[in-house]
Amino acid sequence: MVSKNPLVLKIAEGAPSDELLKYLLAKELAFTEEEYLESLVFILPDPRYEQQIRQMLGLIAQPVKENYVQKRDADLRVMNFILQEALESGYFNTLTLIIHNQSLPAEFILRIAAQAKAAVLETLLENQIRLIAYPEIMERMEANPDCNPYIRGRIGELREFYLQPKAAEVIPETEVMIELTTAIVEEHQDDAQLDVGQIQQEAQTTLQRINRMGISERVRLAMTGSKTERLVLIKDPNKMVQAAVLDSPKMAVDEVLIHARNLSLPGEIIGKIAGNREWTKNYTVIMALVENPKTPVSRALAFVKQLHARDLKLLARDRNVSPVIRALAQNLEKQKEKIK
C-alpha cells in the first residue's frame, strides 16, 4: 500500500466501522484524493455501496490515478481497478504509465496486450525487456484484433533476435566470482557451518546454471531472481540482460551502490543508474557516481553541487576523476570557504 494513514489501513484490512464508512462515503474525512482512491477501492466489493462507490471513483481526477500507477509500492487491488477502468475507457496515458512500471506483475501487462488498442500496443513494443522476459505477452498481442502488420513485424524481429534456441554468450568466471562469493557470504553470515569450499561451490553452481540459459531466460531471471543472480547477470555480454537487472523491482540501494562503483560496467548502465531519481536521492550513490568516470558528465556535474564540504575537498584533489569534475569541485570549495 501507498498510504500510511491509520484510517486507510483500517479500511484496507476490511474492518471499518459503520461511522467510518459513513464519513468516507460523504467525503468528510481529512483524506487526500489518493487516500480516497485507495479507501473506495477497498470497500468496492461491498454490494451495499458499489454503485455509489463507482460514481465517486469516477469523479477522482485522472492525474491522481496516473500518479498512483507509477508507484513501486502501489496496492494491486487499486492498480487492478485503475487498469480495468483505463482499458474500458481507452485512457492511453494511464495504460502507458502502467506499462512502464516494472514492479507490476506480468499479469497486468498480459491484460493490456490482450485488450488494448493499437496505439497502446505500439507503446508496449518499446518495453522490450518485459516482452523478452515474458514471450507470452507477444502471443496475447498477436491474438488482439487491434494487432496490425507493423506490430506483427516488430514482434517477429524480437523473436528472431532474442528468442531463437541458440546459446547465449558465456559469462566468464573471472568477471563475477569475487562479487558473487562476497554476496553469498553476506547471505549466509548467520550460518556458522558454511566454509570457503561450500561458498565457492555455490557460486560456481549459480554461474553454471545461468550460463546454460538463453537470453530470454536470463532477462526474466534478471527481473525476478535473487541478488546473487543479478550480480552475475549484470556482467552478461548482452546489454538487454544488463538493463533488465536495473529494471528489477527487487533492486535495493546497497546493490545499486555496488554497480555505481563498478568501473568495468558500460557507460549505458552507469548512465541509467545516474538517471534514476529514486536511487540518486541516496548520498552515497551520488558520491560513487561522481567518482565513476563513466557517469555522463552533465549528471556528474549536477551531483558535485550536492556534495558536502568535506567530500568536495577530497574530490578537488583527486587526480583520478575528470578534470572538469575536479575544477568544479575546486570552485565550489572556494565559494564555501568565502561564505565561512
C-alpha positions in Angstrom: 0.0 0.0 0.0 1.0 3.6 -0.5 -1.0 5.3 2.3 0.2 5.0 5.9 -2.9 6.8 7.2 -4.2 4.6 10.0 -7.8 5.1 8.9 -7.0 4.0 5.4 -5.2 1.0 6.8 -8.2 0.1 8.9 -10.4 0.2 5.7 -7.8 -1.9 3.8 -8.0 -4.6 6.5 -11.7 -4.9 6.0 -12.6 -3.6 9.4 -14.1 -0.1 9.1 -16.8 0.9 11.5 -20.2 2.0 10.2 -19.4 5.5 11.3 -16.1 5.5 9.4 -17.9 4.2 6.3 -20.5 7.0 6.7 -17.8 9.7 6.8 -15.9 8.1 3.9 -18.9 7.9 1.6 -19.8 11.5 2.5 -16.2 12.6 1.7 -16.0 14.2 5.2 -12.6 12.7 6.1 -9.3 14.7 6.0 -8.1 12.5 3.2 -6.1 13.3 0.1 -7.6 12.3 -3.2 -5.1 9.4 -3.3 -6.3 8.2 0.1 -9.9 8.4 -1.1 -8.9 6.4 -4.2 -7.4 3.6 -2.1 -10.2 3.6 0.5 -13.0 3.5 -2.0 -11.4 0.7 -4.0 -11.0 -1.3 -0.7 -14.7 -1.2 0.0 -15.9 -1.6 -3.6 -16.7 -5.3 -3.1 -19.4 -4.3 -0.6 -22.7 -4.7 -2.6 -24.5 -2.2 -0.4 -22.4 0.7 -1.7 -21.0 -0.5 -5.0 -23.0 1.9 -7.3 -22.2 4.9 -5.1 -18.5 4.0 -4.8 -18.2 3.6 -8.6 -19.7 7.0 -9.1 -17.2 8.5 -6.5 -14.3 6.8 -8.1 -15.3 8.1 -11.5 -15.1 11.6 -10.1 -11.5 11.3 -8.9 -9.3 13.2 -11.3 -7.3 11.1 -13.8 -4.0 12.7 -12.9 -4.4 11.3 -9.4 -4.8 7.8 -10.8 -1.9 8.3 -13.3 0.3 9.4 -10.4 -0.7 6.3 -8.4 0.1 3.7 -11.2 3.7 4.9 -11.3 4.4 3.9 -7.7 6.5 0.9 -7.0 4.6 0.1 -3.8 1.1 0.6 -5.2 -1.6 -1.6 -3.9 -2.5 -4.2 -6.5 -6.2 -4.0 -5.8 -6.2 -0.3 -6.6 -3.9 -0.9 -9.6 -6.4 -3.6 -10.9 -9.3 -1.1 -10.7 -7.4 1.6 -12.5 -6.2 -0.8 -15.2 -9.7 -2.1 -15.9 -11.1 1.5 -16.0 -8.3 2.5 -18.4 -8.9 -0.5 -20.7 -12.7 0.2 -20.8 -12.3 3.9 -21.4 -9.2 3.8 -23.6 -7.1 6.0 -21.3 -3.8 6.0 -23.3 -1.7 7.9 -20.8 -2.7 5.7 -17.9 -2.1 2.4 -19.8 1.3 3.7 -20.9 2.3 4.5 -17.3 1.3 1.0 -16.2 3.4 -0.5 -19.0 6.4 1.4 -17.7 6.0 0.4 -14.1 8.4 -2.6 -14.0 7.3 -3.5 -10.4 3.9 -4.7 -11.5 3.2 -8.4 -12.1 3.2 -9.6 -15.7 -0.5 -10.4 -15.4 -1.2 -6.7 -15.8 0.8 -6.4 -19.0 -0.8 -9.5 -20.4 -4.3 -7.9 -19.9 -3.1 -4.8 -21.8 -1.6 -6.9 -24.5 -4.9 -8.8 -25.0 -7.4 -5.8 -24.8 -5.7 -2.5 -25.6 -5.9 -0.6 -28.9 -3.1 -0.5 -31.4 -1.5 2.8 -30.2 -1.1 1.2 -26.7 0.3 -2.0 -28.2 2.9 0.1 -30.1 3.9 1.6 -26.8 4.1 -1.8 -25.3 6.6 -2.8 -28.0 9.0 -0.2 -26.5 9.2 -2.3 -23.3 11.4 -4.9 -24.9 12.8 -6.2 -21.7 9.4 -7.2 -20.5 8.5 -8.8 -23.8 11.7 -10.8 -24.0 11.3 -11.9 -20.4 7.6 -12.9 -20.9 7.2 -14.0 -24.6 3.5 -14.9 -23.8 2.9 -11.1 -23.9 3.7 -11.1 -27.6 1.3 -14.0 -28.1 -1.5 -12.1 -26.5 -0.7 -9.1 -28.7 -0.9 -11.2 -31.8 -4.3 -12.5 -30.7 -5.6 -9.0 -30.1 -7.9 -7.8 -33.0 -6.1 -4.5 -33.0 -2.7 -6.0 -33.7 -1.7 -4.5 -37.1 1.0 -5.6 -39.6 3.6 -3.2 -38.1 3.2 -4.6 -34.7 3.4 -8.2 -36.0 6.6 -7.3 -37.9 8.2 -5.9 -34.7 7.2 -8.9 -32.7 8.8 -11.1 -35.4 12.1 -9.1 -35.2 12.2 -9.5 -31.4 11.6 -13.3 -31.7 14.3 -13.7 -34.3 16.9 -11.7 -32.4 16.3 -12.7 -28.8 14.2 -15.9 -28.7 15.9 -18.3 -31.1 17.1 -21.5 -29.4 20.8 -20.6 -29.6 23.2 -20.4 -26.7 23.8 -17.0 -25.2 27.4 -15.8 -24.6 29.1 -17.3 -21.6 29.7 -15.0 -18.6 33.4 -15.6 -17.7 34.1 -16.8 -14.2 36.8 -14.2 -13.7 34.3 -11.5 -14.2 31.9 -12.4 -11.4 33.4 -14.7 -8.8 34.7 -12.0 -6.3 31.3 -10.2 -6.1 29.4 -13.4 -6.2 31.3 -15.1 -3.3 31.1 -11.9 -1.3 27.3 -11.8 -1.8 26.9 -15.4 -0.8 29.0 -14.9 2.4 26.7 -11.9 3.3 23.6 -14.0 2.6 24.9 -16.9 4.9 26.6 -14.8 7.5 24.5 -16.4 10.3 25.4 -19.9 9.1 28.5 -20.9 11.2 28.8 -24.2 9.4 29.4 -22.7 5.9 33.0 -23.0 4.8 35.0 -21.5 2.0 34.6 -24.6 -0.2 30.9 -24.5 0.1 30.7 -20.8 -0.8 32.8 -21.3 -3.9 30.8 -24.3 -4.9 27.5 -22.4 -4.6 29.0 -19.5 -6.6 30.1 -21.8 -9.4 26.8 -23.7 -9.4 24.9 -20.4 -9.8 27.2 -19.2 -12.6 27.0 -22.6 -14.5 23.2 -22.6 -14.2 22.9 -19.1 -15.7 25.4 -19.9 -18.4 23.1 -22.7 -19.6 20.2 -20.2 -20.1 19.2 -18.4 -23.2 18.8 -14.6 -23.5 15.1 -14.6 -22.7 15.6 -16.8 -19.6 18.3 -14.5 -18.4 16.3 -11.4 -18.9 13.4 -13.0 -16.9 15.8 -14.1 -14.2 17.3 -10.6 -14.0 13.9 -9.2 -13.2 12.7 -11.9 -10.8 15.8 -13.5 -9.4 17.9 -13.0 -6.3 20.7 -10.5 -5.6 23.4 -13.1 -6.2 21.9 -14.0 -9.6 21.7 -10.3 -10.6 25.4 -9.8 -9.6 26.2 -12.4 -12.3 23.7 -11.1 -14.9 25.0 -7.5 -14.7 28.2 -8.9 -16.2 26.3 -10.5 -19.1 27.7 -9.5 -22.5 24.2 -8.8 -23.7 23.1 -5.2 -22.9 19.5 -6.2 -22.8 20.2 -8.6 -19.9 22.2 -5.9 -18.1 19.4 -3.4 -18.5 16.9 -5.9 -17.1 19.0 -6.2 -13.9 18.5 -2.5 -13.3 14.7 -2.8 -14.1 14.3 -5.4 -11.4 11.8 -4.3 -8.7 13.9 -6.1 -6.2 16.9 -3.8 -6.7 17.9 -2.2 -3.4 20.2 0.8 -2.8 23.1 -1.4 -1.5 23.0 -3.3 -4.7 22.8 -0.1 -6.8 25.9 1.1 -4.9 27.9 -1.9 -5.9 27.1 -1.2 -9.6 27.7 2.5 -9.3 31.2 1.8 -8.0 32.0 -0.8 -10.7 34.4 0.7 -13.2 34.1 -2.3 -15.6 30.4 -1.7 -16.3 29.5 0.0 -19.6 28.6 3.7 -19.7 25.0 2.9 -20.6 24.4 1.1 -17.4 26.1 3.8 -15.2 24.1 6.4 -17.1 20.9 4.5 -16.3 21.7 4.5 -12.6 22.6 8.2 -12.8 19.2 8.9 -14.4 17.2 7.2 -11.7 15.7 9.8 -9.4 14.9 7.3 -6.6 18.5 5.9 -6.4 20.1 9.3 -6.7 18.3 10.5 -3.6 21.0 8.5 -1.7 24.1 10.5 -1.0 26.5 7.5 -1.1 25.2 6.6 -4.6 25.7 10.2 -5.7 29.3 10.1 -4.4 30.0 6.8 -6.2 28.7 8.2 -9.5 30.7 11.4 -9.2 33.9 9.2 -8.8 33.0 6.9 -11.7 34.4 8.2 -15.0 31.7 6.6 -17.0 28.9 8.7 -15.4 27.6 11.2 -18.0 29.4 14.5 -17.4 26.2 16.5 -17.2 24.8 14.3 -14.5 28.2 14.1 -12.6 28.4 18.0 -12.6 24.9 18.2 -11.1 25.8 15.7 -8.4 29.0 17.6 -7.5 26.9 20.6 -6.5 25.1 18.4 -3.9 28.3 17.2 -2.1 29.3 18.2 1.4 32.3 20.4 2.0 34.5 17.5 3.2 33.8 15.5 0.1 34.3 18.5 -2.2 37.7 19.0 -0.6 38.7 15.4 -1.3 37.3 15.5 -4.8 39.1 18.7 -5.7 42.4 16.9 -5.1 41.5 13.5 -6.7 43.6 13.1 -9.8 41.5 10.0 -10.8 38.4 12.0 -11.6 37.7 14.0 -14.7 39.5 17.4 -14.8 36.1 19.1 -15.4 34.7 17.5 -12.2 37.8 18.4 -10.3 37.7 22.0 -11.4 34.0 22.4 -10.4 34.8 20.8 -7.0 37.7 23.3 -6.5 35.4 26.3 -7.4 32.6 25.1 -5.1 35.1 24.5 -2.3 36.4 28.1 -2.7 32.9 29.5 -2.7 32.1 27.7 0.6 35.3 28.9 2.1 34.3 32.5 1.3 30.9 32.1 2.9 32.6 30.9 6.1 
